[in-house]
């Protein structure tokens, strides 16, 4: 991570050319004043402590930390502060690969994140899905090239015409999923990042419900992935499907469609709430992998994985923390005249403002073992005996 922008101004005489937090829409003005720097540094220190306590350390040739994160309208929400971008980059930096959903057309904030992470971090990114249904969204993978490499495989998953039935509910997924290959240590695998149809409403009379649309998206996707898996060589059959599934607790029949094709959730993530309200299991990671593809195990024998509750460390729901952002909230709210009391500020802060600063989704993650030498050698020994 690069923290040059957080230096005192007197230290920037020879480092000003490395500044990242500049407003390209306003003659490249600085985006952080001294007060903002102090807030950001204090927040980063709290965030680092939380990541250290909740996410396993990166072990050389031992593990791979995979995360998935829907960052709300990333690029479209223009009121995100430099402080928030530092927090987003710090969280990404704790993992090895982060699959991102809801990257929008404007890549200014995305580029700032990449600059903060530094030159060892690389990315792949899709074009936007055109049309109103696609919400001008992209999918991206950001990865630490010191610990993982892009295998060269990259593409989008398009449903072939022969899969489409008569009078179909849908012909394609609303946001075209991406399909990307990676390698780390002994592991070679591919990841599908997706963002399924949202909602649990009935829609207009005669129209399919939101759940019916989402279920058909999963059915078509599983049909396509089954075809690809049957065509893949053995070492390329480790496949991970992740992202914002918009699956509700009552959508278990949709989960069964994935289970029936051999895609299962890790026990470390199963049933854990992933939105900031902590009442839905939207963001999930499903694995279709061979017996040598192992999830890390903690000291209690449980698979390592979880939801990082970032708002426990930054933008905390306390009067003192909220008061620091009153001025920003007043400048960002369409009608600031409604912010007339501490209660009004608190409501706006928790329901909208902090979610627009970072996201209304929390990062989900898994630890993958990348050293398979013991399993490999034991298997070969058995074969020789």
C-alpha positions, 0 to 999 in steps of 0.5 A: 500500500502507498500512503504518500497522500497521508504525509504532512504537507512539509514532507511532500516537497519531494514526494508530491509527484506520487500523490494519488488523491487528486480531483481530476474533475477540479483541476487536480485539486488535493482531496485530503486536508490535514483533518482528513489525513488524521481521520484516515490514518486513525481509521486505517490503524483500526482497520488494520487491527481488525483485519489482523484479528479476523483474516489469516496471515498470508503464508509463503507457498502455504495459502491463498486468500480469496475474497468477493465484494460487491462495492456499491455502484463503484465509479457512479457514486461521486461523493466517495471521499479519499478516506473511503478509497483508502479503506477500500484499498486496505481491505483489498490488500489483506487478500490475494484475489478479490472479485469485485462486482458493481464496478461502473463505467467511470474507472477513476476511483478504481484507478485510484485504488490500483495506484494505492495498492502499488505495482505488484497488484494487477487486475482483469476487468470486463466491459460494461454490460450494455442496456438498462438491465445491465446497470452499466456494470463491470466485473473485475478481479484484483490480485497480488501478482507476487502470490497468484498469476493470471493463467491467461484464461479470461472471457464472458459467459454467454448463454448459447441459443440452443439452451433457450426454450420456447417462450423463455423467461430470459435469454441471457443473465442480466449482467454477463458473468466473467470467467477467469483463470488463476494459478497459485502454488500447486493450485490451478483454478477458474473463477466465475464472478456473477451478480444475479437478478435482485429482489423478491417481488411479484412484478406485473401480472403475467410477468415472472417474479424476481425469484423466477428470473433469478432461478432461471439465471442459475439454471442456465448458468449451471447448464453452461458450466456443466458443459464447460467442465465436461470439456476441461482437462482434469487440472482445469476442473477446479471451478469457483462461482462467487459474487452477489447472488441476491439469494434469500434464505428462502431461495434454497431451491435455487441453491439446490440447482447449484448443489446438483451440479457439484457446487457447494458452499464452504462451511466457513461461510454457510448461513452467514449474513453478508449485507450491512444490515446483517439480515441477508445472505447475498454474497456467496462462494460455491466450489466445484473442486477436486479432492486436493483442493483444500480449504484452510482449517483453523485450530478448532478444525473448522474451515477458514472463511467469513464475512469481514464486518468492516463497519466495526472498525471504520464509520462506526455507529457512535455519536463521536464517530458520526459527528466527525462527518456532519459537514460531509453529510450536509454537503452530500445530501440532496436536501440537507435541511432535513438533518436537524438533529443528532437522530437525523444525522445518525439515521442518514449516516447508517442507512445511506451515507456510510453505505455510499462511502464504502458499500451496502455489502460486506466482503466475504472470503475463504482461505485456500491451501496452496501446498499439496506436497503432502497429499501428492507424496502420500498418494504416490507412495501408495501407488508404489507400494 
